[in-house]
Amino acid sequence: MKDFLLLLKAEIVREFISLKRYPIETLTGFCITYLFFLAIFFGAKAMIGKDIPLNFGDTARGIMIGYLMWLFATSGIEAMSNEISEEALTGTIEQVYLCPGGPIYLLLSRTLAGLLSTIIFLPIIFYILQFSTGIYLELNLSSILPILILTFIGLCGFGFILAGITLIFKRIGQLLLIIPIFPLGLAMLPIEDLSSNLQQITLFLPLIHGVKLIRLIILQDQNLIILFSNGQILILALNSIFYLFIGILGYKMADKMAKDKGLLGHH
């Protein structure tokens, strides 16, 4: 645990040095994030038509919550795969296996460091989006933070699976361009309008279930005590732990396959 904490501290410092050293890239990413949401928001508004129904405000709030959760999700899903791909491209992937704790600790610490930078930027994006659209949300961070953490644990499982695929095939850049589309659609899925059977299925998907719980807190004024008493928080926790376990297991299998085939030193 001590080695992991030291590694995490080093990766956090590395993350913020990178953000500071490449300000144009950081600013460009921020602007793209903002413009992408405006395209989604006003596109949805245009599809509804000029006669906007009275409940569009609730729809817009749901879109905003889903979009912010999507930003949060992609930081957990893509980070590990991007790190493996970058290390393979620069020829330093062997050093990943020499760090304390091995590749799993390193990937997890880098993902957490990236998550920290995302958490810092999300409130800024959130308030700018509110000002631009005129749609305002009241956030209770003490209520949604545990849900965000549990959701992220499950997303890390998917991140490990993608990292394992990258470890074997190295270049999966085109796949990484497609993959974020699915979390975006899932995050903005109108869960309440689905059939009861489909709603039961969403209970086993951490991202959708996490978005649903956050919507309940923000839009319907529910709290953690209610969600915990009816078992919703427990379901999210169990699913996230399950996906994390499957993800780590999948990565270890891919790691073993890559070593057996001598793929670690090749790009």
N, C-alpha and C positions, 0 to 999 in steps of 0.2 A: 504493500500500500504506500509506503514511503517513497519508493521508486516511482510509482505512478503519479503521486502528487508533485514530485520534482519534475517529472516529465511534463505534466499538465501545466505547471508554472512556466516552463521553458517554451512550450507551444503557444501559450497565451501571449507571452512577450514576442515571440516570432510572428504571430498573427497581426499584432498591432504595429510592429515594425514594418511589415509588408504593406499594411493599409496606408501607413504614413509615407513609405518610400515610393509608392505608386499612386499618387493622388488622382491622376487623370482616370485611371482604371476604376478606382473607388467611386469617383464622382459620376463616371459614365454608367456604372452599374446602378447607382442610386437613381439616376435620371430614367434609365430604361425601366426600372421597377415602377416608378411613378407613372410614366407614360403608358405602360402596359395596362396598369389598372384603369386609367382613364379610358383607354380603348374598350376594355371590357364593360366598364360602367355605362358609358354613353352608348355603346353598342346595344347593351341590354335595354337601355331607355328608349332607343330608336326602334327596337323590335317591338316593344310594347305599343309604341305609337304616341301620337300627340295627346290623346285622351288618357292620361296617366291615371290608373286606378288609385283609390285612396290608400291601398295597402302597399304601394310601391316603396314607401319608406321602409317597411319591414323587409321587403325583397332586397332593397339596396343595402340595408344593414347586414343582411345575410351574405350578400356578395362581398362586402367589405371584410366581414369576419372570415369568410372562406378564403379570400385572397391573402390575408395576413397569415392564416394558418398554412396556406400553401407555401409562402415564403419561409415559414418556420420549418415546414416539412422537407423542402428541397435541401436545406442546409444539413439535414440528417441523412437524406437518401444519397445525395450525389457526392458529398465531401470525401468519403473513403475511396470511392472509385476514382475520383479526380486525383487524389493523392497517389494512389498506386500507379495511375497512368503517367503522372508527372515524374515520379521517381524512376519508372521504367524508361521514360524518354530521355532523362538526363543521365541515366546509367548509374544511379545511386541506390537502386532498390535493395542491393545487398546490405547497405548500411541500416536499412529498416530492420533487418533481422539481427543486427548487432546491438541495437538499443536495449536498455533495461526493460524486461518484461516482454520483449518480442514485438512482432507487428500488430497484434491485437491491441496491446496497451497504447502503442504509438498512434494507430488509426483512431482509437477511441479518444485519446487526448487531443488530437488535431480536430476531430469533429466537435468536441466540447469547446475548444478554443474558437472555432468558427461559429458555433452556436452563441457564444458570449458576444461576439461582434454583431451577430444578427439581432440579438436581444437589445443591444444598445441602439441599433439603427431603426428597429421596428417602431418604437414610440415616435421617432421623428417622422417616419413615413406615415404613421397613423394620423398624426395631427395635421400634416400637410394634406392628406387625402380628405380628412373631415372638412378642412377649410375650402378645398377645391370643389367638393360636391355638395356641401351644405348638409350632409348627413352626419349627425353626431351620435356617438356612443359613450355610455358611461362604463368605464372599465374598473372592475374591482380586482386588482392584481393579486391580492391575497387569496381570492377564490379561484382564479383561472390558472395561477402559477402551478399548483399541484397537477392540474389536468395537462398543462403543457409539458411538464416533466415526464409524466407517465406516457403521454403520446410520443414524446421524443425517444423514449426507451424502445418502444416498438419500432419506430422508424429506423433506429440504429440497426435493427435486425435486417431490414431490407438493405441498408447501407453495406453491411458485411457481405451479403449475398452478391451485390453488384461488385464489391471489391474482389471477391473470389473469382467472378467471371472475368474481371479486368486482369487479374493475376495470370490467368491462363491465356486469354486472347489478346491482351495488351491494348489494342486499339478498338475501342467500342464507342468512339465519339459520336457517331450517328445515332447509336442506341440511346446515349445520354441526352441527345436532343429530343428524342421522342418520349422518353420516360417521364419528364416533368409534366407532360400533358395530362397524364392519368391522375396524378395527385391533384392537379388543378380542377379537373372535372369532378373528382370525388369530394374535394373540399367545398365546392359550390353546389353539390347535389342537394336538391330540396328533399331532405330525408322525410319530412313530415307528410309529403305528398305521395310517398311510395306505399305500396301494398304492405300489409302486415307481415307477410312472409319475407319480403325484401328487407324490411326494417329489422327483422330478426337476424338476417344475414349480416347487416351492417354492424351488428354488435361485435362481430369477430374481426373487424377491420379497425385498427387503432386510430387511423387518421379520421375516418368518417365518424367514429364514435366520439373521438375527442372534440371534433367540430360540433357535433350534436350537443354535447354537454356544455360547451362554451356558449352556444346559442341559447341554451336553456337558462344559463346564468345571466347573460347580458340582455336577452330579449324578453325573457319571462320571469326575471327576478327570482330565480331559484338560487339556492346556496349549496355549499358542499355538504352540509349536514343532511339535507334532503336527499341529495344524490348518493351519499354514502349509505343512508338508511334503506334506500330502495335497491341497493346493490349495483348501481351504475358505475361507481368508482371502482369497486372490486372487479367487475367485469373488465374494465379498461386496464387495470393493473395486471390481471392474470393474462390477458391477451398480449400485452406489451412484453411481459417477461417471457412468454412462450415464443414470440417472434424474435426476441433478442437471442434466446437459446438456439433456435433454428438457424438464425443468421450466423452466429459464431460457429456452430457445427458445420454449416455449409462452407464457411470460409476455411476452416481447418481441412475439410475434405479437398477443397480446391488447392490449398497450400500444399498438401501432400502430393496431389497429382502434379502440380507444377514442379515440385522437387524431384519426383520420380522421372519426369520427362526432361528435366534440366532446363526449364523455361525461365527460371528466375533471372538468369544473366542475359536473357535475349529480349529484344524489343521487336 
